[in-house]
């Protein structure tokens, strides 16, 4: 496995961790929303909240990882 492949594996791992964390946060919001109101649309909006949380977490962790790699890269 060369350096480029290792970098891609690290990026995928970071994004998946971020998606898990964001999904958990989105699930919390979705469950709270379901508990607050009863209706047919709330299930859909809870699912959207979970999905958006997962996507936001993945993007945030990925960009944070890229920033970390940029800041820790040796300057030439």
C-alpha positions in Angstrom: 0.0 0.0 0.0 1.5 3.3 -1.1 1.2 6.7 0.6 -1.7 7.8 -1.5 -3.7 4.7 -0.7 -3.0 5.1 3.0 -4.1 8.8 2.9 -7.4 7.7 1.2 -8.0 5.1 3.9 -7.3 7.6 6.6 -9.7 10.1 5.0 -12.5 7.5 4.7 -12.0 6.5 8.3 -12.2 10.1 9.5 -15.3 10.7 7.4 -17.0 7.6 8.7 -16.3 8.5 12.3 -17.7 12.0 11.7 -20.8 10.5 10.1 -21.3 8.3 13.2 -21.0 11.2 15.5 -23.2 13.5 13.4 -25.7 10.7 13.0 -25.9 10.3 16.8 -26.4 14.0 17.2 -29.0 14.0 14.4 -30.8 11.0 16.0 -30.9 13.0 19.3 -32.6 15.9 17.5 -34.9 13.6 15.6 -36.0 11.7 18.7 -36.6 14.9 20.6 -38.6 16.2 17.7 -40.7 13.0 17.6 -41.3 13.3 21.4 -42.3 16.9 21.1 -45.0 16.5 18.4 -47.1 13.6 17.2 -48.0 13.4 13.5 -47.3 11.8 10.2 -44.7 14.3 9.0 -42.5 14.0 12.1 -41.1 10.6 11.2 -39.9 12.1 7.9 -38.4 15.1 9.5 -36.7 13.0 12.1 -35.1 10.9 9.3 -34.0 14.1 7.6 -32.5 15.4 10.8 -30.5 12.2 11.3 -29.3 12.2 7.7 -28.3 15.9 7.8 -26.5 15.3 11.1 -24.6 12.5 9.6 -23.6 14.4 6.5 -22.6 17.5 8.5 -20.5 15.4 10.9 -18.8 13.6 8.0 -18.0 16.9 6.3 -16.8 18.6 9.5 -14.5 15.8 10.5 -13.1 15.5 7.0 -12.4 19.2 6.7 -10.9 19.2 10.2 -8.7 16.3 9.2 -7.5 18.1 6.1 -6.7 21.2 8.2 -4.8 19.0 10.7 -2.8 17.4 7.9 -2.0 20.8 6.4 -0.9 22.3 9.7 1.3 19.3 10.7 2.8 18.9 7.2 6.5 19.7 7.4 7.3 23.0 5.6 9.8 22.9 2.8 
